[in-house]
């Protein structure tokens, strides 16, 4: 069997591994005790993670191909690893990056469509964040009171706190994605001139949603800071 055929088979196995590893490691399984709002948050977070993972896989494929051409099998493995990181960083921005490279009308239209959907998704993310933060604030006093009165165990109390901390982690990751998307849109808006106004408007909407989401995350941190040590 030729080196090229062997590499192709190894390459496919590597990509399959990347798909499975990224999806399993990064996606969130909702806690059985999660509220409907927390379950929505997990779904929204997983959508961001899945899109990022798809970019990472594409980056691995391209990086391995380039690496093999330059340095054979060893170069392919190095290129795949580098491509995974780079691809993951831009996987969330496929439509925006396509226009950035091509500057074509078709890709501009696709970028605007993507921007509109992203702005709508960001608004939903911010609403979910506010609901999750309000629930945490409302439940923390009674949760702490029940713990101090020994109506719930230390393990139950810690489990609830861990769930809220995981919510904050998901909010932080979604916020990072919002920031990346808005920045890409503003850059593309500058390239597109007058036609880029919809991109700038969507970026402003996402930035507003991000501020609301970040405020909710900060509120949750402040709420958890009042919890007694367990």
VOVODO-176738 format. One record per atom (N, C-alpha, C): residue in three letters; x, y, z. Coordinates in steps of 0.05 Angstrom, whole numbers, plus 32768, in hexadecimal, padded with zeros to 4 digits. Each point is the difference from the previous one (the first is absolute). Layout:
BEGIN
alaXYZ
...
REM end
This chain:
BEGIN
unk80117FE88000
unk7FEF80188000
unk801280198000
unk7FF980147FF0
unk801080187FFD
unk80008011801A
unk801480118003
unk800080128017
unk7FE780127FFF
unk7FF880097FE8
unk7FE980127FFE
unk7FE77FF2800A
unk7FFD7FE67FF9
unk7FE87FF28009
unk80007FFC801E
unk80187FF9800B
unk80027FFC801C
unk7FFA801A800F
unk800B80177FF5
unk7FFA8019800D
unk7FE280067FFF
unk7FF47FFB7FE9
unk7FE380067FFD
unk7FF07FF18016
unk80067FE68004
unk7FF27FF18014
unk8005800A801C
unk801980078005
unk8007800B801B
unk7FF3801B8004
unk8000800F7FEA
unk7FF4801B8002
unk7FE27FFE8007
unk7FF27FED7FF3
unk7FE47FFD8005
unk7FFB7FF7801D
unk80117FEE800A
unk7FFD7FF7801C
unk800580188013
unk801480107FF9
unk800680178011
unk7FE880138001
unk7FF580067FE9
unk7FEA80137FFE
unk7FE87FF58010
unk7FFB7FE67FFD
unk7FEA7FF4800F
unk80048003801E
unk80197FFC8009
unk80068003801C
unk7FFC801D8009
unk800880137FEF
unk7FFC801D8007
unk7FE380068003
unk7FEF7FF77FED
unk7FE480058002
unk7FF47FF6801A
unk80067FE78007
unk7FF57FF48018
unk800B800E8019
unk801A80058001
unk800C800B8018
unk7FF6801C8005
unk7FFF80117FEC
unk7FF7801B8004
unk7FE380018008
unk7FF07FF07FF4
unk7FE380018006
unk7FFB7FF6801C
unk800D7FEA8008
unk7FFB7FF4801A
unk800C80118016
unk8017800B7FFC
unk800E800F8015
unk7FF4801B8004
unk7FF6800D7FEB
unk7FF8801C8003
unk7FE280048005
unk7FEF7FEE7FF5
unk7FE480038004
unk7FF77FFB801C
unk7FEB800D8008
unk7FF67FFE801C
unk7FE77FEF8001
unk80007FED8013
unk7FE87FF08006
unk7FF2800E8017
unk7FE780087FFB
unk7FF1800E8015
unk7FFE7FF0801A
unk8003800D8017
unk7FFC7FF38019
unk7FE37FF78003
unk7FFB7FE8800B
unk7FE47FF78003
unk7FEF80148010
unk800C800F8011
unk7FF280148010
unk7FFE801C7FF3
unk800A80027FE8
unk8001801A7FF3
unk7FE380097FFA
unk7FFD801A8001
unk7FE7800D7FFA
unk7FFC80017FE2
unk7FE880067FF6
unk7FFD80037FE3
unk801380157FF4
unk80048016800F
unk801280157FF6
unk801D7FF67FFE
unk80087FF08014
unk801B7FF58000
unk80047FEC7FE9
unk7FEB7FF17FFA
unk80017FED7FEA
unk8002800F7FE5
unk7FF280167FFE
unk800380117FE7
unk801C800B7FFE
unk800B80088017
unk801C800A8000
unk80137FEA7FF6
unk7FFC7FE78009
unk80117FEA7FF8
unk7FFE7FFC7FE2
unk7FE780017FF5
unk7FFC7FFD7FE4
unk800E80167FF0
unk7FFE80188009
unk800C80177FF2
unk801F7FFE8001
unk800A7FF78017
unk801D7FFC8002
unk80097FEA7FEE
unk7FF27FEA7FFF
unk80077FEA7FEF
unk800080077FE2
unk7FEE80127FF8
unk7FFF80087FE5
unk801A80107FF9
unk800980118012
unk8019800E7FFC
unk80177FED7FFF
unk80017FEC8012
unk80157FED8001
unk80017FEF7FE7
unk7FE97FF77FF6
unk7FFF7FEF7FE9
unk800A800F7FE7
unk7FF980197FFD
unk800980107FE9
unk801F80048002
unk800A80058018
unk801D80038003
unk800E7FE67FFA
unk7FF47FE98009
unk800D7FE67FFA
unk80017FFA7FE3
unk7FEB80087FF1
unk80007FFB7FE3
unk8016800F7FF3
unk800580198009
unk8017800F7FF6
unk801A7FF38007
unk80027FF58017
unk80197FF28008
unk80067FE87FEF
unk7FEB7FF17FF9
unk80037FE87FEF
unk800980097FE5
unk7FF380147FF5
unk8009800A7FE5
unk801D80098001
unk8007800E8016
unk801C80098002
unk80137FE88002
unk7FF87FEB800E
unk80117FE88001
unk80047FF47FE5
unk7FEB7FFE7FF0
unk80017FF47FE6
unk801480107FEE
unk7FFC801B8000
unk801180107FEF
unk801D8001800A
unk80038002801B
unk801B8000800B
unk800F7FE77FFB
unk7FF27FE98002
unk800E7FE67FFB
unk80087FFE7FE3
unk7FEF80097FEE
unk80077FFF7FE3
unk801880117FFA
unk80018018800B
unk801780117FFB
unk80197FF5800D
unk7FFD7FF68019
unk80177FF5800E
unk800B7FE87FF2
unk7FEF7FEF7FF4
unk800A7FE87FF2
unk801080087FE8
unk7FF680147FF1
unk800E80097FE8
unk801C800A8007
unk8002800C8017
unk801A800C8008
unk80127FEC800E
unk7FF57FF18012
unk80117FEF8011
unk7FF77FE38003
unk7FF07FF67FEE
unk7FF77FE48002
unk7FED7FFB8017
unk80017FE8800A
unk7FED7FF88015
unk800480118019
unk801980048009
unk800580108017
unk7FF6801C7FFC
unk8005800B7FE9
unk7FF6801B7FFA
unk7FE280018000
unk7FF37FEB7FF8
unk7FE37FFF7FFF
unk7FF48001801C
unk800D7FF18013
unk7FF68000801B
unk8004801C800D
unk8017800C7FFB
unk8004801B800B
unk7FEC80147FF4
unk7FFD7FFE7FE6
unk7FED80127FF2
unk7FE37FFC8009
unk7FF97FE78006
unk7FE57FFB8009
unk7FFB800C801B
unk80147FFD8012
unk7FFD800C801A
unk7FFE801E7FFF
unk8011800D7FF0
unk7FFF801D7FFD
unk7FE680087FF4
unk7FF77FF27FEB
unk7FE780067FF3
unk7FE87FFE8011
unk80017FEC8013
unk7FEA7FFD8012
unk7FFC80198011
unk8016800A800B
unk7FFE80188011
unk7FF680187FEF
unk800D80047FE9
unk7FF980177FF0
unk7FE37FFE7FF5
unk7FF97FE87FF8
unk7FE57FFC7FF6
unk7FEB80048015
unk80057FF78018
unk7FED80048016
unk7FFC801D8005
unk801680107FFE
unk7FFD801D8006
unk7FEE800E7FEC
unk7FFF7FF57FE7
unk7FF0800E7FEB
unk7FE77FF17FF8
unk7FFC7FE8800C
unk7FE97FF17FF7
unk7FE6800E8005
unk7FFF80118013
unk7FE8800F8007
unk7FFB80177FEC
unk801380047FEE
unk7FFF80187FEF
unk80027FFA7FE2
unk7FF67FE87FF8
unk80047FF77FE5
unk7FF580147FEC
unk7FE780088002
unk7FF580127FED
unk800E801B7FFF
unk8008800A8017
unk800E801A8001
unk801C7FFD7FF3
unk800D7FEA8006
unk801B7FFC7FF4
unk7FFF7FFC7FE2
unk7FEB7FF37FF6
unk7FFD7FFD7FE3
unk8000801B7FF2
unk7FF08012800B
unk7FFF801B7FF3
unk801A800F8003
unk800D7FFD8017
unk8019800D8005
unk80157FF87FEB
unk7FFF7FE77FF8
unk80137FF67FEC
unk7FF880087FE4
unk7FE77FFD7FF9
unk7FF780037FE4
unk7FF7801C7FF8
unk7FF3800E8014
unk7FF4801A7FFB
unk7FEB7FFF7FEA
unk7FF47FE87FFB
unk7FEC7FFE7FEB
unk7FE58007800A
unk7FEE80077FED
unk7FE580088008
unk7FF17FE8800C
unk80047FE87FF5
unk7FF27FE9800A
unk80097FFA801D
unk801A80028006
unk80097FFB801B
unk7FF880178013
unk7FFD80187FF5
unk7FF680168011
unk7FE37FFB8008
unk7FF07FF77FED
unk7FE47FF98006
unk7FFF7FEA8015
unk80117FEC7FFD
unk80007FEA8014
unk8009800B801B
unk801480128000
unk8009800B801A
unk7FEA8010800E
unk7FF1800F7FF0
unk7FEA8010800B
unk7FEA7FED800C
unk7FFA7FEB7FF1
unk7FED7FEC800A
unk80097FF4801A
unk801A7FF88001
unk800C7FF58018
unk7FFF80148017
unk8005801A7FF9
unk800180158015
unk7FE48004800C
unk7FEC80007FEF
unk7FE58003800A
unk7FF87FE98013
unk80067FE87FF8
unk7FFA7FE98011
unk80108001801A
unk801980077FFE
unk801180028018
unk7FF680158013
unk7FF680167FF6
unk7FF580158011
unk7FE77FF6800F
unk7FEF7FF17FF1
unk7FE87FF5800C
unk80087FEB8015
unk80137FEF7FFA
unk80097FEC8013
unk800C800D8019
unk800F80157FFC
unk800D800E8017
unk7FEB800C8012
unk7FEA800A7FF5
unk7FEB800B8010
unk7FF37FEA8011
unk7FFC7FE97FF4
unk7FF57FE9800F
unk80137FF78016
unk801A80007FFA
unk80147FF88013
unk800080138018
unk7FFD801A7FFB
unk7FFF80148015
unk7FE77FFD8011
unk7FEA7FFA7FF4
unk7FE77FFB800F
unk80037FE88012
unk800B7FEB7FF5
unk80047FE78010
unk801380068017
unk8015800F7FFB
unk801380078016
unk7FF2800F8016
unk7FEF80137FF9
unk7FF180108014
unk7FEE7FEE8011
unk7FF37FED7FF3
unk7FEE7FED800E
unk800F7FEE8013
unk80177FF67FF6
unk80107FEE8011
unk800B80108019
unk800980187FFB
unk800A80118016
unk7FEA80068014
unk7FE880067FF6
unk7FEA80068012
unk7FF87FE88011
unk80017FE97FF4
unk7FFA7FE7800E
unk80147FFB8016
unk801A80047FFA
unk80157FFB8013
unk7FFD80148018
unk7FFA80197FFA
unk7FFC80138015
unk7FE97FF98012
unk7FEA7FF87FF3
unk7FE77FF9800F
unk80047FE78012
unk800F7FED7FF6
unk80027FE7800F
unk80177FFF8014
unk801480127FFE
unk80177FFD8010
unk7FFA8004801E
unk7FEF80138007
unk7FF98005801C
unk7FF47FE7800D
unk7FEC7FF47FF2
unk7FF27FE9800B
unk80137FE88000
unk80117FFE7FEB
unk80137FEA7FFF
unk801380018018
unk800B80188005
unk801280038016
unk7FF27FFB801B
unk7FE8800A8002
unk7FF07FFC8019
unk7FFC7FE38005
unk7FF97FF17FEB
unk7FFB7FE38003
unk80197FF28008
unk801780097FF5
unk80197FF38006
unk80088005801D
unk7FFD80198009
unk80078007801B
unk7FED7FF38015
unk7FE77FFB7FF7
unk7FED7FF28012
unk80027FE27FFE
unk80147FF77FEF
unk80057FE37FFD
unk7FE87FF27FF3
unk7FF1800F7FEF
unk7FEA7FF37FF2
unk80097FF47FE6
unk801880087FF7
unk800D7FF37FE9
unk801D7FF98008
unk800B7FEC7FF3
unk801B7FF88007
unk801580137FF4
unk80187FFD800A
unk801780107FF5
unk80037FF97FE3
unk7FFD7FE77FF9
unk80047FF87FE4
unk7FEA800D7FEE
unk7FE880018009
unk7FEA800C7FF1
unk8006801E7FFC
unk8009800D8016
unk8007801C7FFE
unk801680057FEC
unk80167FF18003
unk801680037FED
unk7FF87FFB7FE3
unk7FEF7FEC7FFC
unk7FF67FFA7FE5
unk7FF280187FF4
unk7FEF800D8010
unk7FF280187FF6
unk801380167FF9
unk801480058011
unk801380157FFA
unk80117FF97FE7
unk80077FE67FFD
unk800F7FF87FE9
unk7FF080047FE6
unk7FE67FFC8002
unk7FEF80047FE8
unk8000801D7FF8
unk7FFE80128014
unk8000801C7FFA
unk801B80097FF5
unk80157FF5800B
unk801B80077FF5
unk80047FF77FE4
unk7FF47FE97FF9
unk80017FF67FE5
unk7FF080127FED
unk7FE9800A800A
unk7FF180137FF0
unk801180197FF9
unk800F800A8014
unk801180177FFB
unk80157FFA7FEB
unk800C7FE88002
unk80147FF87FEC
unk7FF480007FE4
unk7FE87FF67FFD
unk7FF47FFF7FE6
unk7FFA801D7FF6
unk7FF780118012
unk7FFB801C7FF8
unk8019800D7FF7
unk80167FFB800E
unk801A800C7FF8
unk80097FF77FE4
unk7FFB7FE77FFA
unk80087FF67FE6
unk7FEE800B7FEA
unk7FE780028005
unk7FEE800C7FEC
unk8007801D7FFC
unk8006800E8015
unk8008801D7FFE
unk801980037FEF
unk80137FEE8003
unk801880007FEF
unk7FF97FFD7FE3
unk7FED7FEE7FFA
unk7FF77FFD7FE4
unk7FF380187FF5
unk7FEF800D8011
unk7FF380197FF8
unk801580157FF8
unk801480038011
unk801480147FFB
unk800F7FFB7FE6
unk80077FE77FFB
unk800D7FF97FE7
unk7FEF80067FE8
unk7FE67FF98002
unk7FEE80047FE9
unk7FFC801D7FFB
unk7FFC80108014
unk7FFB801D7FFD
unk8019800D7FF4
unk80187FF98009
unk8018800B7FF5
unk80047FFA7FE3
unk7FFA7FE77FF8
unk80027FF87FE4
unk7FEC800F7FEF
unk7FE88004800A
unk7FEC800F7FF1
unk8008801D7FFC
unk800B800D8014
unk8008801C7FFE
unk801780027FEC
unk80127FED8000
unk801680017FEC
unk7FF57FFD7FE4
unk7FEE7FED7FFC
unk7FF47FFD7FE6
unk7FEF80187FF7
unk7FF3800C8014
unk7FF080187FF9
unk801280167FF5
unk80188002800A
unk801380147FF6
unk80097FFA7FE3
unk80027FE57FFA
unk80087FF87FE5
unk7FE980067FEC
unk7FE77FFC800A
unk7FE980017FEE
unk7FF6801C7FFA
unk800A8013800E
unk7FF7801C7FFC
unk7FE280038007
unk7FF2800E7FEF
unk7FE380058005
unk7FF07FE78003
unk80087FEB7FF1
unk7FF17FE78002
unk80057FF1801A
unk8013800A800F
unk80077FF28019
unk7FF080098018
unk7FED80137FFC
unk7FF0800B8016
unk7FF17FEA800F
unk7FF47FEC7FF2
unk7FF27FEB800F
unk80137FF08013
unk801A7FFD7FF7
unk80137FF28011
unk800680118019
unk8004801A7FFC
unk800580118017
unk7FE980018013
unk7FE880007FF6
unk7FE880008011
unk7FFE7FE68010
unk80057FEA7FF3
unk7FFF7FE6800E
unk80167FFE8015
unk8017800B7FFA
unk801680008013
unk7FF880108019
unk7FF480177FFC
unk7FF780118016
unk7FEB7FF18011
unk7FEE7FF27FF3
unk7FEC7FF0800F
unk800D7FEA8010
unk80147FF27FF4
unk800D7FEB800F
unk8010800B8017
unk800D80177FFD
unk800F800C8016
unk7FED80088017
unk7FE880097FF9
unk7FED80078015
unk7FF77FE6800F
unk7FFB7FEB7FF1
unk7FF97FE7800C
unk80177FF58011
unk801880037FF7
unk80177FF7800F
unk8002800F801B
unk7FFC801A8000
unk8000800F8019
unk7FEB7FF68013
unk7FE97FFA7FF6
unk7FEA7FF58011
unk80087FE5800B
unk800B7FEF7FEF
unk80087FE58009
unk801780028014
unk801380127FFB
unk801680038013
unk7FF6800A801B
unk7FEC80127FFF
unk7FF5800A8019
unk7FF27FEA8010
unk7FF37FEE7FF2
unk7FF37FE9800D
unk80157FEE800C
unk80167FFB7FF2
unk80157FEF800B
unk800C800D8019
unk8004801B7FFF
unk800B800E8017
unk7FED7FFF8018
unk7FE780017FFA
unk7FEB7FFE8015
unk80017FE5800D
unk80047FEB7FF0
unk80027FE5800B
unk80197FFD8011
unk8016800B7FF7
unk80187FFF8011
unk7FFC800E801B
unk7FF280177FFF
unk7FFB800E8019
unk7FEE7FF08012
unk7FEC7FF37FF4
unk7FEE7FEF800F
unk800F7FE9800E
unk80117FF37FF1
unk800F7FE9800B
unk801480098015
unk800980187FFD
unk8014800A8014
unk7FF48002801C
unk7FE580018002
unk7FF38002801A
unk7FFC7FE4800D
unk80067FEB7FF1
unk7FFC7FE5800A
unk80157FF98015
unk7FF87FF58017
unk80137FF88014
unk80107FE87FF6
unk80187FFD800B
unk80117FEA7FF8
unk7FF37FE68008
unk80037FEC7FEF
unk7FF47FE68005
unk80157FEA7FFE
REM end
